[in-house]
Amino acid sequence: MQNIQVGQHYKRTGRTISPCSTPSVADILALRPDQEIFTVLSKVIWGNTVLLHDLSYVSKAGFNVGPAEVEAMRLVSQHTSVPVPHVIHTACSAGYGNIEMTIVPGTSLDGRWDTLDARGKESVCRQTWQLIAEIQAIPRPPELEDIVRCGVDGSVPRDTFFEDLQDPPRALRSDAELRARICERYRHFGGYQYATADDLLGMLPRSERTVFTHADIAPRNIMVDANNRITGILDWEHAGWYPDYWEYAQILRSAAWGDWSEWMDRTAPRRWDLRGIEAARLVLALASSDEEPEPEW
């Protein structure tokens, strides 16, 4: 599976995989029980692979795929009108997971954005913020009420900004502890732009509440129809409980999406001063641990 290419179609017979042309329904119906045709929707080196199988369902597999992503989609389906894939089957073991899901209709906003006029861009961004508001309104379980940053299942954070340097890791129980954690990691990984902890600490935004957060809202994870209505939000592997400014900070973190971040900033119901986050990001981005290699299928 390591040599498959994004956007290409393949036919699998047993353990043998070979390229094929764009499949038709007739091609799918003609398959033997030991055969399938799949299309590679996305693939990250040493990361996750997303495949479309037999024009009927999608699978996502990798070391970052696990029960937490399934639980995130369940929570969103239960408490909001946000369109997400329906999980068909899950298999997770030894740190490697596979989720089979229904197909979300529409087209990725990633390929549509540059064709939209100003009205279309504004409409999509306002829809996105409305869905984010629903996500942030998901009630937090009582057992997590005193934790300000954790996974959807209450697990300690393992991300670039919030992972504890100590073992066993400490829970983050206040906004002050969360900001101190960012400063601690900043200094540990060589951040010297700000001489004292107070310099960076004073620049970090204050969180008023902890909310459920997708944490990777981007054009590649938004599906839209021909009328630019959002039909799905994908890729919930980073979802969890975060400070209320985090979705905004993640949306504005990159210029790789053209003017999408600018439009999201322009239409945001609230803005935060992200100077401290961006300063820390420059250092902590280099501290990301290497992902494990993907096994052969």
N, C-alpha and C positions, 0 to 999 in steps of 0.2 A: 504493500500500500504506500510505500514511501515515494514511489515514482509517479503516482497519479497527479494529474494537473487540474487546477481549478477551471471549471467550465467545460470539461471534457466528459464524454460518455464512455462507460466501460461495461463489458459483459463478463460476468463471473460464472464459471462452470467449475463447481467444486472449489479447489484452491487456485485455479488458473484464472488470471484476469487479463483481458485484452481489450484494446480500444474498439469502439463501435460507432456507428452513425447515430444521429438523433433518433431516439426510439419513438415508434408510433404505438397506439393502443394494440394494433395487431401484433407488433413485435412482442409486447408484454404478454399477450394471451398465448403466444406460441412457445413461451419458455417452458422448459421441463422443470420438475420439482427441484432439481439440483442447480438451477440456473437463476440468475437475476441480472437486471440491467440497472446500473446506478449512475448518477451524475454527481460530480464533485462540486458542491456549492461553495465551500471554503475549506482552506487547509493552512494551518500554521505550523512551521517547522518546529518539531518537538512540542507542539501544542495540540489543539483540538481539530478534528476533521468532521465536517458536516456533509452528509450525503443524502441525495434524493433517490429512494429505492423504488423501482418499478412504477414510477409516476404516481405512487400511492401513499408513501409516508417518508418522513425525514429521520435520519439518525445523527446523533452527535456523540462522538467518542473521544476520549483523551484523559490525561492525568488530572485535569482540572474539572472533570465532569463527575458529579456525585449526587447523593440524595438531597443535598442542600438546594441545588438548582431546581429539583423536582418540587421540593417543599415551597420554594419561592413562587413558582408558577401556580401551585395549589392555593397559596394565600391570596395571590392576586385574583385568581378566578373566583374565589369565595367571597372576597370583600369589595371587588370593584367591577366596573364594566370594561376594563382594559382588555383588549383582545390579545390572548396569548395562545401558544400551541397547547393542545390536549395531549397529555402523556399517555402513550399506549403501553409501553413496557420499559422497565429499567433493570440494568444489571451492573452492579458495582462490586469490585473485589480488588484487594491489594493496591488500593490507591488509583485504580483505573476504572473508568465508568463508561457506560453506553446508555443513552436515552433515545427511545424511539417515540416520535411525536407525529401528530397530524400536520398536514401541510397548511401553512397560513397563506391565504390568497393575496394576490397583489404583486407589486414590484418593489424591490429595495429602493429606498429613497436615495441611496448612494448613487444609483445610476440615473435617477430622475431629477435630482436637485438642480443641476446646472441648466436644465431646460425650462425651469419654472420662472414666471415673471414675478415681480415684486408682490403682487396680490397673492399668488400661489405660495410663495415662500412664507409670507406672513401667516397665511391660513394654516399651513402645516405646523409652523412653530407654535402658534396659539393652541392648536389641538394637542401638541406634545405637552405643553405646560398644563393643560387641563387634565391630561392623563397622569402626569406626574403628581398633581394635586390629589387625585384619587389614591395613587400609590402611597403617598405620604400620610393619608388618612387611615391607613390600615391599623387597627388597634394592636398595641404591643402586648404580648403575653405578660401576665402579672409577674411571673418569675424573672422577667427581664427588665422590670421597671427601674431597677437601680443600676443598670449597665448602659453606658452612653454609646458604646460602639462594640458590636459583636456580629457574628454571622446570623443568618436567618434562624438557625437552630440554637443560638446562644453560645456558639463556639468562639474562642478567642480569635482576634484578627490575625491573619497571616499575610497582610499586604504591605506594600512598600512604606506607607506612612505610619501604620499603627502597630505593627508587630513588635512584641516586647523583646528587648535584648536579654532579659533574664529568663532563667528556666528553673522552676515552672513559670509560665507567663502569668502576669497579673491582670486581673480584670480592670477595665477602665470604668470608674464609677462616678466621674464628674467631668464637666467640661474643663476644669483646671487640670485634672490628671491627663486628659486627652491632649491638651496643648503642651503640657510638659513632656509627654511621650514624643510628640513630633520634634520638640527641641532636643530631647535626648538623642534621638536617632540622627538628627541633623548634625550634631557635634560628633557623634560616634563615627559617622561616615565622611568626616572631613570638611564639614561646613565651617568656614572661617570668616565669611563676609560680615557676620554680626558677632562682635567681640564677646558679648555676654548673653546669657540666656534671656535676660529681660529685653534685649534688643529685638530678637525674633519673636519672643513671647508676646510682646506688645503689638506686633504686626498681625498676628494670627486672628482670624475672625472668632467671635464668641458665638457659641451655639445656645439657642434658647430652648431647644427640645430635640429629642432623638426621634427620627422618623424612618419608616421603611423606604429603602432607596434602591433603585436599579443599579446605579453606579457605573453604567457604561452606555448611557443614552447617546447614540450617534447615528448618522444616516444609514450605516450598514445594518443597524439593528431595528430600523423602522420600515414597515411595509405600508405601501399606499396603493389605492386603486386608481383608475383612469381619471377620476374626479379629484384626486389628491386628498382623499379621505384616508385617514390612518386605519389600516386593516389588521395590524399586528405589531407587537413589541417583542423582539426576540432576545436571546442570549442573556439568561438570568444568573449566570454562574457567579457574578460578583455581588449579587443582591444581598442585602442584610440591613442591619440597624446602624444608622450613621447620624452624625450631626446634621441639622436641617440645611446647612449650606452646601453639603457635599455634592448633591446632584448638580447644582449650579457650578461648583468648582470643576467637576469632571467634564461638564459640557464645554466649558471655556478653556480646557487644558491644551487644546491643540489647534493649530492653524491648518492642519492637513485636510480639513473638510471645506476649504474655500471660505465663503462668507456665511456658512451655516451657523457657526458659533456667534458671529456678529448679529445675525437675525435672532438667535435664541436669547442673546443678551438684551437686544432691543425690545423683545416682547416679554421678557421675564417679569413676573409679578413682583419680584423683589430682587435686589442686587446686594452683593456683599463685596467688601474690600478684600481682594485675594492676594495682595502683595506678599503677605507672609507665606501663604500656601505656595505661590509660584517660586519664591526664594527657596523654600524647602524642597520643592519638586526638582529643581535643578540639581540638587545634591543627591536626593534619595532615589531619583530615577536610575542612577548608576549602581544603586545598592540592590536592585532586584535580583533575586536568586535565579540561577539558570534552571530552566524547565527540564524535566527528565525526558529522555528519548522515548518516542512512541514505539510500542512493540509491533512486530509483524502480526498481521491477521491470519 
